[in-house]
């Protein structure tokens, strides 16, 4: 017993001296939510424990400002360190585009850009779209184009669609319909119906990229329509009329 008590006392002192990370706040009362052992393990720097703690805070839902702030810091630290790449995705979808607060916009942007550099495709999309829309305080259409292009090479269909849009309308890059079509086609091949398949179909119906193919345009419009794209549904009869007119000539 004499040997055990000093060791127990030393452990208690060490635990009390753990540095307080940005996410830690007595007001959040995370021990009551997730258990003291999990909070202590995360404070000690265990990535798995921090990821689990973030998950439990998220499961509790927004509403408690202290816990919302704690969740943000847990995710931003995990994203910055590369210990949990899904944290980068959740950082964007929940804090940039979702209901959770975004405590430090510029830091969020930097973290997402860095994650894109580590080839986290979803982070490329989030970093690019936030930069393109100025959601995090920075607006840079050239920079967003580079992020979208990177995401497209990583197989992110939405990134391919965005590259196509920027090329079609000359946003941050010179207009180039031929290149835009190629990226729409790539996005569609990857399964992105709303912009990829729909715009590929429009290009083919209008002959925008120098190639007119009404049967293929109809196929793409119907596919996008089946996926719930209303504009595609509205264009199906238009393409059918164009085909009928062509046959009648």
Phi, psi and omega in degrees: 000322180296327179285328186284319185299314178299322179295318179296319180296318179296319179297319181295318180295316180298318180297322180291337182265005178302137179298146180268108179290169184300329184282343186279129177208126178305328181296334181286336179050051184290335178298320179292329182280313189241353181100139183297324182297319181292319179296317180295321179296321178291320178298331179281355175096021179275112185302320182297318180296319180294321178295319179293320178298316178300319179298321181288324176295315180298320181296331179288340177087160180289164178138328178261109185304320182294320179288325177299318179294320178299317180297317179302311183294323177299317183288319182294322179293319179294321179293317181295321183278344182075019181279339180209095185294335177295338177296327178295319179295313180295326177302317180285307187291329182264324186260328180271316184248355184253204187264348180281149183289152176250101190289320184225089185304312183295324177294322178298314179301314181297320180294319180291321177296317179296321179294323176299320177296334176273009176070037170269100189303317181298326179293326177299317179295314182293317179295319181292314183291321179293324179287325180290329183259353181070026184292335184247024174092356179236139178233118184208096185288329177290314179298321180293323178300316180297321179292317178297317180297320177298315180297324179296319178295339179268007175085022178270108186299322180295326178295319178298320178297318180294321177300316178300315180298316182293324177288321181295318185257003177067040180265100179087350179215160177297144177297139178203097184296322181297314178292323179300315180301318182298322180284325174299317180298318179295318178298317180296318179299327180277357174102010181270104188276318193299315179254314185299295183293321181298311182288327174298318178297318178298316180300317182290325180290324183265348184070028186299319183266017179089003180229120178251128182211088185294318178300319178292321178299317179297317179301316181292320179296318179294322179296314179295322178298315178299336180270005175096013179274106187298320180299325178293319178299321180292333183271347179302309179294332178296315180293322178299319178296320179297320180293318180294321179296322180293324179288333182277349181284000000 
